[in-house]
Amino acid sequence: MRRLAYLLLLLGAASVPGRPDETARPSPPFTILRPNGPAVRLSQYRGKVVAVAFIQTECPHCQQLTTELNLIAADYKDRGVQILECAFDVNAAAALPRFLERFKPPFPVGYSTTAAVMAYLQYTIIDPRPMTVPQMVFLDRTGVIRAQYAGESEFFRDPGPNVRTQLEKMAAAGKHR
């Protein structure tokens, strides 16, 4: 029993995302359903830097992030950057029309199931890490996840500048390919 607990602890510690050396992995296929538009597949944005925020529609931190992303999207729209949001609360499909009306994001926003989001973010039901929101994932132009940040991370203490810094770094890296 002690060995199993130790193994689970090691597996959890090894999978804590955020640092580039631990995060870099090909993005698995993921689709975001939209209430009033076509579904969005992450793969359709290959060639662009992609920032995906996984949110809960009623979460104040997620709503603050959406406000920040609205400003950032305007600044990066002509720089090969695509911002997306995916809500995954239980009633996301029903809550999204009101959320979209309130925040008016200039980028695609949709929903998915909690199970699909957890799988994409590499959380499991036995994961020792809490599933906090918001969560952000950054994909490079080739579809590789280069950074992933969970809601409790330092990244979200000041999300606007931190998202911009990550996008600048990734946009600059893509120019040298």
Backbone torsions as a table, in degrees:
resi	resn	phi	psi	omega
1	MET	NA	-41.9	-179.7
2	ARG	-62.7	-38.9	179.1
3	ARG	-64.3	-41.0	179.1
4	LEU	-62.5	-45.0	178.4
5	ALA	-61.4	-41.8	179.3
6	TYR	-64.4	-43.7	179.0
7	LEU	-61.6	-45.3	178.3
8	LEU	-62.2	-39.3	177.6
9	LEU	-63.2	-44.5	178.2
10	LEU	-63.5	-44.1	179.5
11	LEU	-62.5	-41.5	178.2
12	GLY	-64.9	-43.7	-179.4
13	ALA	-66.6	-35.7	-178.5
14	ALA	-71.4	-21.3	-175.1
15	SER	-104.0	7.9	179.1
16	VAL	-66.5	115.8	-175.8
17	PRO	-81.4	166.0	174.9
18	GLY	135.6	-46.0	179.4
19	ARG	-83.2	135.7	-175.9
20	PRO	-54.7	-38.4	-177.4
21	ASP	-67.6	-23.9	179.6
22	GLU	-97.8	-13.6	-172.8
23	THR	-98.8	-34.3	-171.6
24	ALA	-55.9	118.1	177.5
25	ARG	-162.7	151.5	176.7
26	PRO	-61.6	139.2	177.2
27	SER	-70.8	125.1	174.3
28	PRO	-69.7	161.9	176.4
29	PRO	-57.9	138.8	177.9
30	PHE	-151.6	135.1	-179.9
31	THR	-120.4	135.1	175.9
32	ILE	-107.9	119.6	178.3
33	LEU	-80.7	145.9	-179.8
34	ARG	-123.9	138.1	-176.5
35	PRO	-67.1	-32.1	-176.2
36	ASN	-131.6	40.8	-179.6
37	GLY	-173.3	176.8	-179.5
38	PRO	-69.0	152.5	175.2
39	ALA	-62.1	153.2	-179.8
40	VAL	-113.7	126.9	173.5
41	ARG	-103.9	134.5	179.6
42	LEU	-58.0	-34.7	-178.1
43	SER	-62.9	-21.3	-179.0
44	GLN	-71.5	-9.9	-179.8
45	TYR	-104.4	16.5	175.2
46	ARG	-56.6	139.6	-175.6
47	GLY	99.4	-11.9	176.9
48	LYS	-118.7	156.0	167.5
49	VAL	-78.9	132.3	-176.1
50	VAL	-121.6	130.8	174.0
51	ALA	-115.1	120.6	-179.3
52	VAL	-116.5	123.3	175.4
53	ALA	-102.9	126.8	175.2
54	PHE	-101.2	120.1	-168.5
55	ILE	-131.2	169.0	167.2
56	GLN	-115.5	132.1	-172.1
57	THR	-62.8	-29.5	-178.1
58	GLU	-96.4	-0.4	-178.2
59	CYS	-76.4	122.0	-179.8
60	PRO	-60.6	-36.2	178.7
61	HIS	-67.5	-37.7	177.7
62	CYS	-67.8	-39.3	177.7
63	GLN	-65.8	-39.6	175.8
64	GLN	-62.5	-42.2	178.4
65	LEU	-61.8	-41.8	178.3
66	THR	-59.5	-42.8	177.2
67	THR	-59.8	-44.3	177.7
68	GLU	-63.7	-44.0	-178.5
69	LEU	-65.6	-31.0	175.3
70	ASN	-58.5	-45.3	179.1
71	LEU	-67.6	-42.9	-178.7
72	ILE	-65.2	-41.7	-179.6
73	ALA	-58.0	-40.0	179.0
74	ALA	-63.1	-39.0	-178.5
75	ASP	-74.5	-24.6	-174.3
76	TYR	-110.9	4.2	-173.3
77	LYS	-60.8	-28.7	-179.1
78	ASP	-104.4	19.7	-175.9
79	ARG	-118.3	20.3	177.9
80	GLY	73.3	30.7	-179.7
81	VAL	-119.4	136.0	175.7
82	GLN	-121.4	125.8	175.7
83	ILE	-104.3	139.6	178.6
84	LEU	-137.3	154.0	171.3
85	GLU	-130.5	143.8	178.3
86	CYS	-132.4	113.1	176.1
87	ALA	-83.6	143.7	179.5
88	PHE	-139.6	23.3	172.7
89	ASP	-71.4	163.8	-173.4
90	VAL	-55.9	-39.3	-178.0
91	ASN	-106.6	31.7	-175.4
92	ALA	-57.2	-44.6	-178.1
93	ALA	-58.5	-41.2	-179.8
94	ALA	-76.8	-32.3	-176.7
95	ALA	-81.9	-21.7	-174.3
96	LEU	-61.5	-42.8	-179.8
97	PRO	-55.8	-42.0	178.0
98	ARG	-67.8	-41.4	177.6
99	PHE	-60.4	-46.3	-179.7
100	LEU	-64.4	-39.3	178.2
101	GLU	-64.4	-40.3	-178.4
102	ARG	-71.1	-44.0	-172.2
103	PHE	-100.2	-19.3	177.2
104	LYS	46.4	54.5	-179.5
105	PRO	-66.4	138.6	179.4
106	PRO	-86.4	16.4	-178.8
107	PHE	-132.5	162.5	-178.8
108	PRO	-63.9	133.3	176.3
109	VAL	-131.5	134.2	179.5
110	GLY	-151.4	-153.0	-174.8
111	TYR	-146.1	164.4	173.3
112	SER	-153.2	177.2	178.7
113	THR	-80.9	156.0	176.2
114	THR	-59.8	-41.3	-179.4
115	ALA	-61.8	-42.8	179.8
116	ALA	-65.9	-40.8	179.3
117	VAL	-66.7	-44.7	179.0
118	MET	-59.9	-41.5	178.8
119	ALA	-64.2	-44.0	-179.9
120	TYR	-62.3	-41.4	-178.7
121	LEU	-81.5	0.7	179.4
122	GLN	65.1	42.0	170.8
123	TYR	-101.2	146.5	175.9
124	THR	-124.7	169.1	-179.2
125	ILE	-69.3	-18.3	177.1
126	ILE	-102.1	10.7	-177.1
127	ASP	-65.9	131.9	178.9
128	PRO	-74.7	-15.4	179.4
129	ARG	-81.4	139.7	174.0
130	PRO	-74.4	148.4	176.8
131	MET	-89.3	93.8	-178.2
132	THR	-101.5	158.1	178.8
133	VAL	-125.1	154.8	-4.5
134	PRO	-72.7	168.6	172.2
135	GLN	-126.7	144.1	176.5
136	MET	-131.0	141.8	177.1
137	VAL	-127.8	137.8	178.3
138	PHE	-118.7	124.1	179.5
139	LEU	-108.8	139.3	176.2
140	ASP	-79.5	-178.8	-175.3
141	ARG	-65.5	-16.9	179.8
142	THR	-97.0	1.4	179.3
143	GLY	87.9	20.1	177.3
144	VAL	-98.1	130.8	175.9
145	ILE	-71.8	120.7	-179.0
146	ARG	-104.9	-20.9	179.5
147	ALA	-154.2	146.3	177.8
148	GLN	-144.2	130.7	-177.1
149	TYR	-128.9	131.7	178.3
150	ALA	-94.4	157.1	-175.2
151	GLY	-53.8	-30.5	-178.7
152	GLU	-85.0	-2.6	-176.1
153	SER	-75.7	161.2	176.8
154	GLU	-58.4	-28.3	-179.1
155	PHE	-51.2	-38.3	-175.1
156	PHE	-89.7	4.7	173.9
157	ARG	-70.6	-29.0	177.0
158	ASP	-146.3	73.8	-168.2
159	PRO	-64.9	-36.5	-177.2
160	GLY	-55.9	-60.2	178.9
161	PRO	-62.4	-34.5	-178.6
162	ASN	-69.5	-39.5	175.6
163	VAL	-63.7	-45.2	179.3
164	ARG	-59.7	-43.6	179.3
165	THR	-60.8	-45.1	179.6
166	GLN	-63.5	-43.4	179.7
167	LEU	-65.2	-40.7	178.6
168	GLU	-60.9	-46.1	-179.1
169	LYS	-61.3	-43.9	-177.6
170	MET	-73.7	-37.2	178.2
171	ALA	-65.4	-39.8	178.6
172	ALA	-66.3	-38.2	-180.0
173	ALA	-65.2	-34.5	-179.5
174	GLY	-70.8	-21.2	-179.4
175	LYS	-73.1	-20.3	-175.9
176	HIS	-94.5	6.6	-178.2
177	ARG	-89.1	NA	NA
